[in-house]
Amino acid sequence: MIRSWRAIAVAGAVAVAVPAATAGADSFTPVRLQITVTPVARLHAPLSLTVHVSADPSVLDDRDGPMRMHVVLAGECGGTFAYTQGVVLVNKVLNPQPTTGRAYSAVVRGSGRPNAYGVQTVCAYLDDNYETFATDTSNQVNVSQACTTAASRYDKVRRKRGHKRAKAAAKRAARRACGPGVPL
């Protein structure tokens, strides 16, 4: 008899816990930032990126002021945009702004020019006047000296008249050094 009561109690606890866990599964990431950026960049050349922002319904309702997207290319990310030093790639007010009680989705684009060689982190912050709602520091960009040198050679050869073979060879070398996403 005791075993059957235990089995009923365990079954009841599982019946209550499983739907609660399923219903709250999306609450782990109520605001999502998806960043698209090339993994290799040239020094002092434009580095473009795209940020897709999405949020569950009502998550952004308690904001104070307009929602802004900030993205910085830095050696190290700070706790907020204000404490992160580096090249600002995006500093924009979201358009359109979130609507109360509704799910939200927006795309933000920006660019900047890296000013130092080495692997740097893309630090993204979604905030209003007082609170940070989401951060993302999962992307890194290698500002490559090899890419910068090869692409500069290609730029120089491209400006000259003729020399089709030299242009093609310089372009192949730059593409090998920089990868497919870097504009030449």
Secondary structure in CASP SS format (residue, H / E / C, confidence):
PFRMAT SS
TARGET T0000
AUTHOR 0000-0000-0000
METHOD secondary structure of the structure
MODEL  1
M C 1.00
I H 1.00
R H 1.00
S H 1.00
W H 1.00
R H 1.00
A H 1.00
I H 1.00
A H 1.00
V H 1.00
A H 1.00
G H 1.00
A H 1.00
V H 1.00
A H 1.00
V H 1.00
A H 1.00
V H 1.00
P H 1.00
A H 1.00
A H 1.00
T H 1.00
A H 1.00
G C 1.00
A H 1.00
D H 1.00
S H 1.00
F H 1.00
T C 1.00
P C 1.00
V E 1.00
R E 1.00
L E 1.00
Q E 1.00
I E 1.00
T E 1.00
V E 1.00
T C 1.00
P C 1.00
V E 1.00
A E 1.00
R C 1.00
L C 1.00
H C 1.00
A C 1.00
P C 1.00
L E 1.00
S E 1.00
L E 1.00
T E 1.00
V E 1.00
H E 1.00
V E 1.00
S E 1.00
A E 1.00
D C 1.00
P C 1.00
S C 1.00
V C 1.00
L C 1.00
D C 1.00
D C 1.00
R C 1.00
D C 1.00
G C 1.00
P C 1.00
M C 1.00
R E 1.00
M E 1.00
H E 1.00
V E 1.00
V E 1.00
L E 1.00
A E 1.00
G C 1.00
E C 1.00
C C 1.00
G C 1.00
G C 1.00
T C 1.00
F H 1.00
A H 1.00
Y H 1.00
T C 1.00
Q C 1.00
G C 1.00
V E 1.00
V E 1.00
L E 1.00
V E 1.00
N E 1.00
K E 1.00
V E 1.00
L C 1.00
N C 1.00
P C 1.00
Q C 1.00
P C 1.00
T C 1.00
T C 1.00
G C 1.00
R C 1.00
A C 1.00
Y E 1.00
S E 1.00
A E 1.00
V E 1.00
V E 1.00
R E 1.00
G E 1.00
S E 1.00
G E 1.00
R C 1.00
P C 1.00
N C 1.00
A C 1.00
Y C 1.00
G E 1.00
V E 1.00
Q E 1.00
T E 1.00
V E 1.00
C E 1.00
A E 1.00
Y E 1.00
L E 1.00
D E 1.00
D C 1.00
N C 1.00
Y C 1.00
E C 1.00
T E 1.00
F E 1.00
A E 1.00
T E 1.00
D E 1.00
T E 1.00
S E 1.00
N E 1.00
Q E 1.00
V E 1.00
N E 1.00
V E 1.00
S C 1.00
Q H 1.00
A H 1.00
C H 1.00
T H 1.00
T H 1.00
A H 1.00
A H 1.00
S H 1.00
R H 1.00
Y H 1.00
D H 1.00
K H 1.00
V H 1.00
R H 1.00
R H 1.00
K C 1.00
R C 1.00
G C 1.00
H C 1.00
K H 1.00
R H 1.00
A H 1.00
K H 1.00
A H 1.00
A H 1.00
A H 1.00
K H 1.00
R H 1.00
A H 1.00
A H 1.00
R H 1.00
R H 1.00
A H 1.00
C H 1.00
G C 1.00
P C 1.00
G C 1.00
V C 1.00
P C 1.00
L C 1.00
END
